[in-house]
Amino acid sequence: MHKTYRIFYIVFFISALIIAGCTRKPSINLASYQKEITDWQIKRTEGLQKENGWLTLCGLFWLNEGENKFGTDSSNTIIFPTDRSPAYAGSIFLEEGQLRFKCAKGVSIICNDSAESEMKIRSDESGKATPTIMKLGSLNFHIIKRGDRLGVRVKDNDNPARINFKGLNYFPIELKWRVESKFEPYNPPKIIPIVNVLNQVNNDTCPGAIVFKIDGKEYRLDALREGKEFFIIFHDETAGKETYGMGRYLYAQLPDSANIVVIDFNKAYNPPCAFTEFATCPLPPKQNYLPIRIEAGEKNYASTVHH
């Protein structure tokens, strides 16, 4: 009898160890984690500095119905940087929602990698389509659609903001800010208004909230679905001080089978509007204003643009 109890307790003890081992959170190698974040920071910097990246933006011009001339002359609707093109290089026509461009005589513009003098073009359809890319020397430009407005976004690979880029600064990497969170789905998904820097409103679908604790206090952030990731726009109490005043962005993997999401504020980064006045950044919804200092991720850029 005693032997039977002894065997029972041994089996029970071993089972408990196995269960504990299965439920215990995997340990994180700090050196590997530091390298992961450092590598992410390097990639982030390279992405900003690349050709046709955000640092190359040098103009945004809204189109009028009819003819919109472009070139370096100040009388044009679309004004290119000095010495980057002829005074008049061509025109973009907006005719009842249809777009086309026509080059000035003697000007060569590359459209989607082939030289064209006149052709129909298309916009990015609010980021949902691939726009026609037009190139002239170091410049390239395309049409963006924001709300019911169409505009020409101009990029210059020789833009001073790119040439004189000062690098990025970050808070110290701390494991504290890698937070295991719970995803709480909205059923049905919520429609939330997202306002951009142009004060335009876009109604986006929010599948749910990411709920987490920092120093024992619970917080939540509404997330947007972007491909196979969550996109989070948030604001915290470092904004306007150590970090960009309009908030920061963050991506997170979709939840696992237990609805667990890891949110890593060490990968929080500045929106493009921190670097250029010609971006159309979405801003954090009010429910994503966190009453806490998130001392992690990207700090304010040394030459931040003020909107």
N, C-alpha and C positions, 0 to 999 in steps of 0.2 A: 504493500500500500504506500509506504513512504517512498519507495523507489518510483512508483507511478507519479506521485506528487512532484518528486524531484525532476522527473523527465518533463512533466507539464510546465514547471517553472522555467526550465532551461529553454523549452520551445517558445514559451511566452516571451522570455527575455530576448531571444534571438529575433523573434518576429518584431518586437518593439524596436530593436536596433535597425532592422531592415526598413521599417516604416519611417523611422526618423531620418534615415539616410536618404530615402526617396523624397521626403518633404522638405529637407533642409535646402535653403537657397544655395546655389553654387557660389563658391568663393570667387572673388575677382582678383586677379593678379595686378597689383597696383602699377608695376612697371609697364606691363602690357597695356593697361588702361591709359596711362600717361602717354604712351606712344600712339595709341589709337586717336586720342584727342589732338595730339600734336600733328599727326598726319592729316587729320581733318582740317586743322587750321591752315596747314600748308596748301592743301587742295583748295580751300576757300580763297586764299590769297591769289593763287594761280588763276582761279576762275574769274576773279575781278579784273585781273590784268590781261586776260587773253584778248585776242583780236575780236572786235565787235562786241566786247563785254560792256557792262554797265558804265565803266569809266570812260567809254568812248562817246557816250551820249552828249550831244552838243546843241540839240535843238528839238523843239516840238511845236509844230505849226498846224492850226486847225484849218481845214479846208472850207472854202466857200462854194456855193453852187456855181458851176461854170468854170472858167479858166483860173488857174492858180499858178502864177509864174514862179520859177525857182532860179536861183543864182546868188551871186554875192551882193548885187545891188540892193540897197535898202528899200527900193520901191517894190520889190518882189513880195509876194505873199509868203514864200518860203525862202528865208535868207540864210545862205551858206556862210561859213566862216571865211574871213578875208583870205584871198590868195588860193582858195581851194577849188575854184571853178571860174568860168567866165561870168561877167556881170549878169548876163541872161543865158541860162543853160538849157532852158526848156520849160514846158508847162505840164501840169497835171490837171485833167479835166474831171470834174464831178458832175455827172449829168443824170439826174433822177436815180441816184443810187449806184450808177455804173461809173467805173473808173478807167481812165486811160491816160497815157503820157505821150508826149511828143517832144523830141529833142529840137533844140535850136540848130540852125544850119551850121555845119562844121564841128558839132559837138558829138562825141561818141560816148554813149552810156551802155553799160553792160547790164542786161536784165536776165536774172537767173542763168548767168554764165554765157550768154550769147549777146552779141552786139545788136541793138535794135534802135530804130529811129522813131518808131511809133508802135504802140501795142496796148491792148487791154491789160489792166493789172487788177490785183485783188488785195484786200486788207487781211489783217490777222483774225478778223471776226471775233474780236474780244478774247484773243488768245486761243481760239478753237480751230484755227486754220493756219496754214503756212502762207505768209504773204509773199507777194512778188518783191524780190530784192533788187534794187537799182544801185549800180556802182559808178562812181565818177572819181577817179584818182584815189585819194585816201578816204574818200567819203563813201558811205552807203546809206541808203534811206529806203523806208518802206511805209506803208499805210497801216495805222492802227485804228481800231474801232473801240470807242469807250462810250457806253450808253448809246445815244443816237448820234454821236459826233464822230467824224472821221478826221484824222490828223496825220501829218507826216513826221515820223520820228527819224532824226538825222544822227548818224554816228560818224565819228572821225577817228581813225586809228592813231592819228597824230595829235589827238586832243590833249591839251595841257594837263587835264585831270589824270589822264593815264600816264603821260610822260613824267609827271611830278608826283606820282603816287607815293604816299608817306608810309605805307604799311599799316597793319592792323594791331591793335592792342587788346589784350584779354585779361580777365580776372585769372588768378591762380587756379589751376585745375584741382578740383576737390571732388572726391567720390560722393560726398554728401548730396551733390546736385544731380546725381544719377538716381532717379527716383522710380521705384517700382510702383505703378499706379493701377487703378481699376478703371476699366472702361464701362460706363453706364450708357447703354444705347437708348436713344429716344424712339419710341414706338407710337406713332409713326415718326420718321425723322422731322426735325424742326426746320423751318425756313427762317434764317436770320439775316437781317440787313447788314451788309458790309459797306461802309462808306470809304471812298478813296480820297486822296489828297486834293482831288478836283471837286470834292463834295458831291460826287456822283454816288448813287446807291445801287448796289447789286444784291439781289436776294439770293443767297447761297443756301444749299442744303447742308444741314448739320446732322450727321448720323448719331451723335452722342457727345457726352462729356467725359473728359479724363479727370478722375478724382484721385488726389494724392495728399500725403501729409508731409510737412516739413516742420521739424522741431515739435512734433505732436499736434500741430494744428492742421485742420483739413482745408484744402483748396480745390477748386475745380476750374477747368478750362473747356470751353466749347471747341470742338475740333472740326475741321473741314476735311473731306476726303479728296486726295489728289493722287490719282493712280493707285499704287500699292502702298501708299503712306498716308498718314495724317499730316495736315498742314495746320499749324497753330499760330495765331497772331495774338500776342499778349503784351501787356504793359505792366510794369512793376514800379516799386518806389525808388529805383535807381534812375528811372527815366528822367531826362532833362538835367541829370547830374553826371554820374559816371557813364550812363548809356544814352542812346539816342532818344530824344524827347517824345517821339511819336510811337515808341514801342519797338519790339523786336519780333523776329520770326523763328520758327522751330519746326523741324520735321520729326515724326516718330513712326516706328513700325506699327502696323495694324495689330490688334490684340490677338493673343494666342487663344487656345481652346478654353482657357479658364478666364478669358476676358482681361488678362493682365497686359498692360502696356508699360514699356520702359520709356520714361521721358527724361532726356538728358539735357539739362540747362547749360552744360558746358559747351553744347553745340548751338546755343542761341546766337543769332547773327542779325546784323543791321539790314533793314530793307534798302533797296536801291536808292530811295529818296535821301538817305544819309550822304550819298555821294554825288547826286545830280538833281537839279531842279526840274529835269525833263522826264522823270519817271512818273508813273501813275499808281503809286503804291496803295494797296488796301490797308486800312487802319484797324486797330483792335476794337472789337465790339465792347460795349461797356461791361458786360459780364465777364470779360477776360482781363479786367483790371485787377491785378493781385495786390492786396494790402500787405505786401512783404517786400523786402529788398532781395532780389535774386542776384547775388554777387557771383555770377558765373557767366561764361560766354564772352561775346564780343563787346568791347567798350565803345564809347562814342569815337567816331573818326576825328582826327586832328583838324581836318578842314571840312567838317560837316556843313552841308547846305541847310540854311534856315528857311522854312516855308512860311 
